[in-house]
Amino acid sequence: MADQVNYNMEKMIPELEDLQQLQIFSKDEIRQIVQKRRDFEYTMKRQPLRKVDCLRYIEYELNLDALRRQRKKRMGLKKTTISDHAPVARVHNIFERAVNKHKGDIDLWLQHIAYCKNNASRKMMSKLFTSALQLHPRNEAIWIEAASWEFNTNLNMDSARVLMQRSIRINPHSQRLWAEYFRLEFLYVQKLRARRELLGLDAPVEKPKELSLDIETLDEEANLATDEAPALSAMEESRQAILNAAIPKIVYQNAIQAIPSDASFRLQFVEICHLFPTSYSKAVADIVLTSALEDFQTDATVWSAYCQQPAFDLERDVDAVRSEALERYATALETLPTDAMRHELLLWCAKELSRLPASAWFLERTRALFTSVGPSSPALYAALVDFTLRTTDLTSAIAIATAATTAFPKDAHLWLLRAQLVMRAACVLEAAPATKRAKKSNATAPSKFQATVSVIEDGLRHVPGATLLWERYLQLQVATKASTSTIDATFKKALVATNNWTVLRQQYVTWLFRAKGMEAVRAVYRSFFHGQLLPNADTHAWLEACVALEVAQPDSPAQRVAVKALFEKLLDLFGQTDEDVWVAYITYYRERGLQKEAHDVHWRSTRAFPDSLMLATLRTLG
């Protein structure tokens, strides 16, 4: 081991001498660099070689090279020397050693590929892709990276096409590879069209007038021209077919043969078509949608994509596009009269109204269409409320929301939507001019929040376990400055009533701290510790909020005990899956100068995450 390390160190001598001669680094700095590299080289000889050690070595070399380049620029040195090339070669060498030991680590391969891209290492990139694809022929990301490199960097469409075709032969059911191959062929068409436009090849050419003598054409010349005409015509037709996206059409046909029963897969091709000009992508999109409608006649998303297709023709008038889209939606509703199809129509109308102002005829036709459709689900009612709010007035929207909660009293989202509209109406009424408000009796006028509170309370009677309604109810109580005991009782009632009580628990702790102080918070979360805490994101967020509250308090023995209890509970629930918990725990002790406690926690963390780069760096900094 020592001989190999010394051999590797000796190969660095010319580079280090160059750095010292150029005075980029001093002798002491060179000595530190040598010692650091020697330590890393011994680490690289460890059995088994850890990925985290390789990444730490690479990170050190990248930071060192960045410092070298910065100093060289500041000193005004422009001549290229050995110290300019050696860092790149060394990082490549470290990556190669790491990949040889961790051949199955895809992230490591991709990191090496990204480094090659950043440094324009074309030979290494070619070698790397060859090795990676031999070892991981089923990995989509490597195939796509290789094809992208051939197309964008090497400007070799033939090689890029061959790579994508090989990847699909090996992975015939990969949706991502089919979609990316389809995109690649469209990019090639775009490049060909841009090149022809730049060179003026598609512009009409006027033949100059013949100024020479009028010589009679010989029979041999006429026969030769006649023989060449079909070949030239066939070549021109082939060229035009390619420019009109004939190859993407073939790719799509082959793709749906390999994956015939996925509607969302077909719509991916439509989305790709919309990224390119309609002059050559519209025909392909129409083919995709036509075949999708034939195979998925009961899929609302396919019908909706078909109905919205005219909107992507930017050269047409907006009203003409909307008229055609409405006609298509009417046909779709006749063919597929389902709630999903009605919902797609309402969503499209709302999106159109938010995108551009609507003409009177568009509003009239959409209202007539909605009347004939009629809402039959909570989602349709919500979409209809949104449409009414955009096109009519707030009062009509509230009326529809009231009808929605009557039709579907168990839907909490509809109750919340109705409460929001009532609150908005109260705000509008309060902001009205004084002359208008004076006409109303102050004795009978409700407060700004009273009507909203009534709606929320009515909703809670129908849906007592709705977390959304309890959250809104508590917000209204805080806004109306209800008593502390009232809000506390509401929180406790909500925690008992709802199944999803983890979100409310965090809000309860935050409010309790502001209202009653830290001792009340400690009493509450200690009581929660006696129950069952589920290891989910809500529990994680709640415990972190408790830690943040404790850490913000003045340092004291009681506070340290409380923080330790919270961190230990976090480790109990998330210590095997989240290394950030360990980092936060160690950092807490270090910031307070408790090095022994920090060391003990760090030692425990390495048992849970032996290959963690973050924890290894934390140990180095400590």
C-alpha positions, 0 to 999 in steps of 0.5 A: 500500500505504501509503495503505491501511495508513494508512486502516486505522490511522485507523479505529482512532483512536476505539477507541485514544482510548477506551482511553486515556481509560478509562486501560486502557492507558497512552500508551506501551502505546498507542504499542506497540499502534499500531506492532504493528498497523502492522507486521501491516497491512503484513504483510497487504499482502504478495503473496502473503498467507500464512495464518500471518501472518493467524493471528499477527495474529488471535492478537495481537488475541485476546491484546490483547482478553483483557488489555483485558477483564481490566484493565477488570474489575479497574478496575470499569468496566461501561459498554460503549464502542466499545473493547468492540466494535472488537476483535471487528469487527477479528478478523472483518475479518482473518478475511475478508481471510484467507479471501478469499485462501485460499478453499480452506482449510477449516480457516480457514473452520472457525476463523472459524465457531468464533470467530463461535460464541464471540462470538455473531456471528449475522449474521456467522455467517449470512453466513459459512455462505452463502459457505462452502457456496457455495464448498465444497458437498462439505465435510461439516463445514461442512454439519453445523456450519450445521445444528447452528447452526440447530437449537441456536442459532436453534432453527429445525428447518425450516432445519436440516432443509433444510440437511441435505437439501440436503447429502445431495442434493449428497453422496448417498453421504456416510455421515457426512451421513446419520448426522448427519441421522438424529441430528438428527431424533432430537434433534427428537423428543426435544425435542418429547417433552420439551416435551409432557411439560413442558406436560403435553400427554400427561397424561390430561385429566378433563372437568369436570362440566357445570353449565350447562343441558342444551340439546339439540344441534342437527342443524347442530352434530352434522353439523359435529362429524362432519365435523371428526372425521376431520381431527382424527383424522388430525392426531393420528395424524400427531402421534403418528407424529412422536413415535414417530420416523417421520421417522428411519425414513424417513431410514434407508430413504432412506440404505440406498437411497443406500448399500446395501452397507455393513454398518458404515454400518447399524450406525451408525444402531443406535448412534445409536438407543442414545443415546435412550430405548428408548420411541421408539428401540427400534422404529427400532433393530429396523427397522435390525437386521432390514433389516441381517440380511436384507441381510448374513446372513453378517456376524458384526458384524451378527448380534452387534449383533442379539443384543446389542440386548435389553441396551439395554432398561434397564427389563428384568431383567438375567437376562431380557435375558441369556437372550434374548441367549443364545437369539439367539446360539444362533440366530446360530451355527446360521445362521452357524457361523464363527470370527468369530461364535464370537469375537463370542459370547466377547467378549460373554460376557466383557464381560457378566461384567466389567459385572455379576456372573453368575448360576449359570444364565448361567455354566452355559449359556455353558459349554455353549455354549462346549463346543458351539462349541469354539475353532478360532482363536487369537482364540477361544482367547484369548477362552476363556482370558479367560472361563475366568479370570473364571468358573472358576480360574487352573489351568483357564485355564492348561490352556486356554492350554497347549492353545492354544499346542499347537494354534497354536504359531506365534502369539506372543500365545498364548505371551505369554498363557500366560506371563502366566498362569504368572507370575500362578500363581507370584505367587499361590503365593508369596503363599500362607500359610507353612503351605501353602508348607511342605507343598511341598519347597523343593528342587523348588519353582521360582522366581518367574520360572523357569516363566515363562522356560521358557514364553517360551523354548519360545515363542521356539523356535517363533516366533524372530522374535516381538518381543513374546516377546523383549521379555518375555524381556529384562524377565524377565532384568532382573528376575532380575538376570542378568549384563550380558553375558547381557542384552547378548547377548540384546539382540543376538540379538533384534535379529538374530532379529526383523524389527521391531527398531526397538522393541528398539533403543530399549530396548537404548539405554536399558538400555545407558546404565544399565548401561555409560554414555554412551560405550557408547550413542554407539558403538551408535547410531553403528553404527546410522547406518551401516545403513539407518534407515527414516523411521517412528515407531519410528525417530523415537522412538529418535532422540529418546530418544538426543537426550534421553540426550545432552542430559541429559549435562554440556555438553561439545564431545563432547556437542555434536558427538553431539547435532548428529549426532543432530539432523542424522539426524532432519532427514535423515529427518523434516525435510520432514514434522515441524516439531517436529524443527526447533523442538527443534533451534533450542531446544537451541542457544538454551538454550545461548546459541549464537545463530549456530547457532540462527539458521542452523538457523532459516534452514534450517527456513524453507526447509522450512516457509515458512508455519509459525506455530510457526517464525515465532513462534519467530523473533519470540521469538528 
